Amino acid sequence: MVKHNPGNFRWFILVMLFIATTILYLDRSAMGILAPFLQKEIGWSEIEYGYINSVFMISYAICFLLMGRLIDKIGTRKGYLLSIGIWSVAALTHVFAKSWVGFAASRFSLAIGQSGNFPAAIKAVAEWFPKKERALAVGIFNGGANLGTMLAPLIIPPLVMWYANWRIGFLWTFPISLLWIILWIKFYSKPEKNKNVSEAELEYINSDSMDESPSLKIGWSQILSNKQAWAIAFAKFMADPIWYFYIFWGAKFLNEKFGVSFKQIGLPFFIVFSASWLLGIAFGWLSSKFLKQGWSLNKGRKIALLACAIVAIPVAFVPHTNSLWLAVSLIALAAGGHCGWSANIFSLMSDIFPKSAIGSIAGFGGFMGAIGSALVAFFTGLILQNVGVSGYAVPFAIAGSGYIFALLIIHFLVPKIKTINF
């Protein structure tokens, strides 16, 4: 039986969030890893592959709003269970797909469940961590995105080749999801109701939280009337498409530009997503360190966001290099900037808005991020269908400049970051 040090049970909860996010990205990344193989076997075009990813993102966008609001209503515990339950079953449905339409239908269902992960996880962090630790906590659990994306090309190709059946790539995570559900039911509740939390830890968790009534109800009109909500939404609208471009087109780009095969993709992906994982945690730590040193919320968050934006700029040069490992290194650096950016934007949600609205804010931000991702998926497929491999210059240019542009809009809309009192 695992024992937890008194006063540190919140870190066990964080491990649970990390594992769930890892499972999510293992399930989400399977399509991108198998895409070059499935494109030949199923016979879809570049545009149809773009359609598959656009359908996923459109469903993700719509359900982000619904799931975020639902999680605020039914709570983190039930909301997370609902989310992972739906997406685990949806992952299984891929095995029945026989055309791009079938895969699009499965991705639509997968997005319904996965849209609840981040609203639930961010709400859990807001419930379990003081503000000064939230960016670090988000950076750690969001690292599951990197680990899942990193492990997928290491695990899925050998499994597929061993069983000589691509369907195993969508099946193998289901038992892991079931185990997570059992542990979540056993261990998760709010800190004030959790028998594993000491009085000292509970006092620390609430040490810098804003005062609010647990029954405080905040409607969409109150949320959407705030420029802060639109600043967060725009930050997600610009950044999320870049991350999904790396996931959905990363393997295809390396295959078409450098000849990296299905069997060889594991090492480049391992480098990209392990490095970006560590950088994401580092940028989350940097922001938390600034706040612990007495920096204002405004200065600490924005300087950290600026650092994340700067390291992403060189990725614009990736399509113009003939060196595989230089390309991999620049993508890894930019992906690390994205992970740090996400950690700070997620933390910004709980910096500004009360806990009772976190699911809704995360849902709204995710909705806008998914809309941007659907648009980019559609136009990326269209460009590549008509231009070929040289067309990658366009999405990579956006990937290099998007964060700086987003930060300027954030600063324009929110010159000073502060907590909202409804």
N, C-alpha and C positions, 0 to 999 in steps of 0.2 A: 504493500500500500504506500502511495506517494505521500510524504509529509510536506507541509508548507510552513515556512517560517512565520511566526506571529507577525502581523503587521504588513505582510506582503502578498496576501491572497489576490489582490488586484492584478498581479503579474501572471498568476495562473489563468485568470479570466482573459488576459491579453493573449496568452498562448492559445487559448481556445479560438479567439478571433483570428489569430495568425493561421491556425490549421484550417479553419473554414475558408479563409481567403485563398489559401494554397489549393484546396480542393476545387474551389471555384475556377481558378485559372488552369488547373489541370484539365478540367472539363471544357473550358472555353478554348484552350490552346490546341486541343486535339484536331480541330478542323484546319487550322493554319498549318500544323505539322503534316497532316495527311493530304493537304490540298494538291501538291504537285502529283502525288500518286492517284488521288481520286479524280483529278481532272482528266487523266488518261483513261482510267477505268470507266468512269461514269460518262465522260465526254462533254462537260460543260465548257462554255467559252469564258473569256476574261470578263465580259459584261455580266454573264450569268453568275459568276463567282462574286462579282460586285453586288449583284442583286441579293445573293444569299447573306452577305454581310450587312447590307442595307436593311434587309428584313429583320435581322437580329437587332440592329441598333434602333430601328423604329419601335419595335416591340419593347426594347429596353427603355426607350425614352418614355413611352406612354405609361409603362408599368412602374417606372421610377416614381412618378407623381402619386400613383395609387398606392404603391407599397410603402412609400415614405410616410404618407398620411395614415395608412392602416397600422403601421408599426407604432406611430405616436399614440394611436387609439388603443391597441391591444397590448402594447408593451414589448420590450426588447426580447424577453424570453419566448413568448409565443410567436412573435414576428419572425425571429431567426429560424425557429423550427419550421414554420410555414415556408419560408424562403428556400432553405436547403432541401426540404422534402420535395418541393415542386421541381427544382432544377435537377435533382438526382434522378427522378423518374424521366424527366425530359431528355437527359443525356442518354438514357437507354433507348429512346425512340429512334436515335440515329441509325441503329442497326437495320431498321426496316426501310430506309430511304433507298430509292432506285433511280432517282433523277435529281436535278438541282432543285426542283420544286419540293421534293420530299425532304431534302436537307434544309431548305428554307423553312419548312413547316416545323421541323425539329428545333431549328435555331430560334424560331419565334417562341416556342414553348420554353426553351432553355432560358431565354431572356426574361420571361415572366418571373421565374424563380430567382434568377441571379440579380434581378433589380433590387431585391430586398437586402442583399448582403451588406452593402456599404451604409445605407441608412441605419440598419440595425447595429453594425459594428461601431459606427461613429456615435450613435446614441449610447451604446454600452461604454465607450471611452468617456463620454461626458458624465455618465452615471458613476463611473469607477475611478476617475482620475481628476486631480486638481488641474487647473488651467496650466500651471507651470510645467506639468509633465505630459500634457496632451499631445503636443507636436511630436515628442519622442515616442509616445505610445502609438500614435497613428503611424509614424514612420516604421515602427516595428511590425505592427499587424499588416500594414500595407505591403511589407516585404514579402508577405505570402503571395502577392501577385508576381513578384520576381521569382520566388522559389518555384511556384507552380509552372510558370512559363519556362523556367530553366530546366526543371525536371522532365517536362513533357517530351522534349526531343531526345532525352536520354533514355526514357522508359518506353515510350510508345513505339518507336521504330523496331527495337528488339522484340517487343511483344508481338507486333504485327508479323514480323518475319518468322518468329518461332511458331506461331499458330497458323501462319500463311493465310491470315484473314484480317482485313482491315477493321472489322467490327469490334475486335477486342480492344481497339484504341478508345472506344466509347463506353466499354463495359466495366473496365477494371477498377474504377474509383468507387463504384456503388457500395461495396462492403465497408470501405473507409468512411463514407458518408453516414452509414448506419451506426457505426461505432461512435462517431462524433455526436450524433443525435442522442444517443444513450447518455454520454458524458454531460452534454448540455442540460438535459432534463435533470440529471442528478445534482449538478453543481451550481447552475445559474439562478440567481434571484438578485434583486436590488441589494446594494451593500447594507442598508439598514435592516434588511430582513434575512441576511445571510449569516448562518451560524458560524461560518469560518472567518468572519471579519471581527477583529478586536475593536474595542472602543477607541483605542489610540489610532488605528488605521482609519476608522470611520471619520474621526475628527480631522485627520490629515486630508482625506478625500474631499471633505467639505470646506477645507481651510480657506480657499480663495474663490469659492463658488458664489454666484449672485443669489440673493434671497428671492425666493419665489414660492408661491403656493403650489403644492403638488397638483391641485385641481385647476390651475391656470389654463384656460383654453384660448388658443390663439388661432384665428381664422386666416384663410388665404388672403383676404383683403388687407389684413394687417401686415402680413408677410410681404406681399407684392407691392405695397405702397412704400417700402423702404429701399433706398438706393443700395444699401448694403447687400440685400438679397440679389439684386441685379448684378452687382459687382462679382459676387461669388458665382452666379450663373454664367457670366461672360468668361470668367476664369476657367470654368469647366468646358464651356463651348469651344474655347480655343485650344485647350490642352488635351482633353480626352481623345479627340481624333488622332492626335500624334501618337499616343500610346497604342491605340488600336491599329494604326498603320504599321507599327513595328511588329505587332503580334500577327495580324492577318496577312501582311505582305513581306515580312522580314525574311522568311524562309524562301519565298518565291523570288525576292530580289537577289538574294545570295546565290540562288540556283541559276537565275538567268544572267546575272552579271559576272559571276565568278565560277560557275559550274559546280557549286556545292550540292552534292546529291542528298537524297533522302537519308542514306546511311551516315553521311558526314555532317549533317546539320547540328548534331548534338554538341560538339565542342564550341563552335561559334556562338550558339545560343547560351551555352553554359557561361561563357565569358561575358556576354552582353548582360545577362540578367543576374549573374552573381555580383558583377561589379556595380550594376545599377542598384541592386538591393543594398549593398554596403553604403553607397553614396546617398541613397534615399534616407537611410537611418542617420547618416552623418549630418545631412541637412536638417533633419528633424531635431537632432540633438543640438545643432547650432542655434536654432530658433529658441529652444528651451533654455539653453545656456544664456542667451542674451537676456531673456526675461528674468532668470534667476540672479543675474548680475545687476538687475535694477533698471534695465532698458524699458522704455515704454512699450506697450503692446504694439503701437503703430510702428515704431522704429524697428523693433525686434522682428516682427513678421515681415515687413517690407524689405528689409535688408536681406533676410534669408531668401525671400522670393526673388530678389534681384540676383543673388548668387546662383540660384537654380536656373534662371533665365540665361545668364551669361554662359554657363557651361554647355548649354544646348546649341549655341550659335554655330560652332564648327561642323555640326552634322549636315549642314547645307552643302558641304563639299564632298560628301560621300559618293554621289553618283559620278563625280569627276576624277576619282582616283582609280588606279588599276591595281592597288594593293588590297588584297582581301583583309589582312589583319589591321591595316590602317582604317579601313571601313568599319570593321568590327569594333575597333577601339573608339572611334568617334560616335558610333551608335550607342555603345555602352556608356560613354560619358553623358550623352544627351538623355538617354533613358534614366540615368541616375539623377540628372537635373529634374526630369519629370517626376520621379518618385518623391524627391524632396519638395517639389512644387505641390504635389497632391497632399503630402503630409501637412504642409502649412495651410493649404486651402481648407482641408477638412477640419483642422484645428480652428481656423478662422470662423467656421460655422458656429462652434461652441463658444468661441470668444465673444461673439456678437449677440447670439440669440440664446434664449433660455432653454433649459433641457427639454421642456415639454414641446418645443418646436423643432428640435434637431432633426428628427426623422423627416419632417416636411421640407425643411431647408435642404437636407441632403438629397431628398427626392427631386426637388426643383433644380438643384445644381446638376444632378445626374441626368435629369430630363434634357436640359440644355446641352450637356456634354454628349449625350446620345444622339440628339438631333444633329449636332455638328459632325459626329462620327458617321452618321448615316449619309450625310451629304458628301463627306470626304470619300467614303467607301464607294458611293455611286460614281463620282467623278474620277476617282483613281482607276476604277475598272474601265471607264469610258476612255480615259487618256491612254492607258496601256493597250487597250484593244486597237486603237487607231495609230498610236505612235510607236509602241514597242518599248524596249528596255530603256531607251533614252527619256521616255516620259516620266521616269522616276525622279527626274530633276525637280519637277513641280512639287510633289508632296514633301520631298526632303527640304526644299527651300522654305516651305511653310513650317516644317518641323524646327528649322533653325531660327526663325524670326517670330513665331507665334507667341512665345512666352513674354518677350519684351513688350510686344504690342499689348498683350493682355494686362501686364503690370501697369502700363501707362493708363489704360482704361480704369483699372482698379483704383489707382491714385486719383484720377479725375473724379470718379464717383464717390470715393471715400477718402478724402484728404486726411482724415484722422480716424483710426480704428478705435472704437469704444463700444462698450456693452450697451445694448438697447434695453430700456425699461418700458415695457408695455403698460 
